[in-house]
Amino acid sequence: MQTIDKPYEATTTRVRWRDPATWGGILALGGGLFHTVVAGFMRQDVWARIFDEGFFNTVTLDPTPDRLPMAEAFWLSPGSFGVPLLLLGGLVLRHTRRGERVPAWLGSGVVVWAVLLGLLGGFDAGTIALLLVGSLFLAGARRGRGIMNA
């Protein structure tokens, strides 16, 4: 009798729509893309100024009042957590598409991060979305564990 190391391995190229981690990955991917791109478009005039003045070394960690809009534009789009969230969503989708279980520690880490952000800055839509992403990762890890033990 042949044993399968990964119970999901039979359909490795298909997206697992029933896996909550898949939905968490889609939400993370969308949130990261939205945060990075939309925040950039919201500060279009500032980005035009950054490119006009020269792209390199335009943003500093200790901005003067006249440079504050540039620092804000940077930290709201490419310097934000939008890019890592985009990459995390892509990685999770790759795992679920290949039939691999998303580790529970990843979901737990995202939930703790979301709670910390919420306690420090308030539970706004972004923080609640991040909390949902972590919860979906945890649900996917739990679902995968049940299948592996079956």
C-alpha positions in Angstrom: 0.0 0.0 0.0 1.3 3.4 -1.0 1.5 6.1 1.7 1.3 9.8 1.0 3.5 12.1 3.0 1.2 15.0 2.5 -2.5 14.2 2.4 -3.2 17.2 0.1 -0.6 16.0 -2.5 -3.1 14.6 -4.9 -4.0 18.0 -6.3 -0.9 20.1 -5.9 -1.6 22.7 -8.5 -5.1 23.6 -7.4 -6.0 26.3 -5.0 -7.7 25.0 -1.9 -10.8 27.2 -1.6 -12.0 25.4 1.5 -8.8 26.0 3.4 -9.2 29.0 5.6 -5.4 29.7 5.2 -6.1 30.3 1.5 -8.5 33.0 2.3 -6.1 34.5 4.8 -3.4 34.5 2.1 -5.7 36.2 -0.3 -6.7 38.8 2.3 -3.0 39.4 3.2 -2.0 39.7 -0.5 -4.9 42.1 -1.1 -4.2 44.2 2.0 -0.5 44.4 1.3 -1.2 45.5 -2.3 -3.8 47.9 -1.3 -1.7 49.5 1.4 1.3 49.9 -0.7 -0.3 51.0 -4.0 -3.2 53.1 -2.7 -1.1 54.9 -0.1 1.4 55.7 -2.9 -1.4 57.2 -5.0 -2.8 59.2 -2.1 0.6 61.0 -1.8 1.2 61.4 -5.5 2.2 65.0 -5.3 4.8 64.1 -2.6 6.2 61.3 -4.7 6.5 63.6 -7.7 8.5 66.0 -5.4 10.7 63.0 -4.3 11.5 62.1 -7.9 12.0 65.7 -8.9 14.6 66.2 -6.1 16.4 63.0 -6.8 15.2 59.6 -5.7 18.2 58.7 -3.6 18.6 59.8 0.1 15.4 61.9 -0.1 13.8 60.4 3.0 15.5 60.5 6.4 14.6 59.0 9.8 14.7 62.4 11.5 12.9 64.7 9.0 12.7 68.5 9.3 9.2 69.9 9.2 9.5 70.7 5.5 10.6 67.0 4.8 7.9 65.5 7.0 5.5 64.9 4.0 8.2 62.9 2.2 8.9 60.7 5.3 5.2 60.2 5.8 4.7 59.1 2.1 7.6 56.7 2.4 6.4 55.1 5.7 2.8 54.8 4.4 3.7 52.9 1.2 7.1 51.2 0.5 8.3 51.6 4.1 5.1 50.2 5.6 4.2 46.7 6.5 2.3 46.5 3.2 5.2 45.0 1.4 5.9 42.2 3.9 2.2 41.5 4.1 2.1 41.2 0.4 5.0 38.8 0.4 3.5 36.8 3.3 0.2 36.5 1.5 2.0 35.2 -1.6 4.0 32.7 0.4 0.9 31.4 2.2 -1.0 31.0 -1.1 2.0 29.1 -2.5 1.9 26.7 0.5 -1.8 26.1 0.3 -1.7 25.6 -3.5 1.0 23.0 -3.0 -1.1 21.3 -0.3 1.2 22.2 2.5 -0.1 23.3 5.9 0.5 26.8 7.1 2.2 26.6 10.5 0.2 27.5 13.5 3.0 29.7 14.9 2.6 32.0 11.8 -1.1 32.6 12.5 -0.4 33.1 16.2 2.3 35.6 15.4 0.1 37.6 13.1 -2.7 37.6 15.8 -0.4 38.8 18.5 1.0 41.5 16.1 -2.6 42.6 15.3 -3.5 42.8 19.0 -0.4 44.8 19.8 -1.1 47.2 17.0 -4.7 47.5 18.1 -3.8 48.2 21.7 -1.2 50.8 20.7 -3.0 52.6 17.9 -6.6 51.5 18.1 -8.6 48.7 16.4 -9.2 50.3 13.0 -10.1 48.5 9.8 -6.5 47.6 9.0 -5.9 46.1 12.4 -9.1 44.1 12.3 -8.2 42.8 8.8 -4.8 41.8 10.1 -6.5 40.0 13.1 -8.7 38.2 10.6 -5.7 37.1 8.5 -4.0 35.6 11.5 -7.2 33.9 12.6 -7.6 32.4 9.1 -4.0 31.2 9.2 -4.7 29.6 12.6 -7.9 28.0 11.3 -6.0 26.6 8.3 -3.3 25.2 10.6 -5.9 23.5 12.8 -7.8 22.1 9.8 -4.6 20.8 8.3 -3.6 19.1 11.6 -6.9 17.3 11.8 -6.5 16.0 8.3 -2.9 14.9 9.0 -4.0 13.0 12.1 -6.9 11.3 10.3 
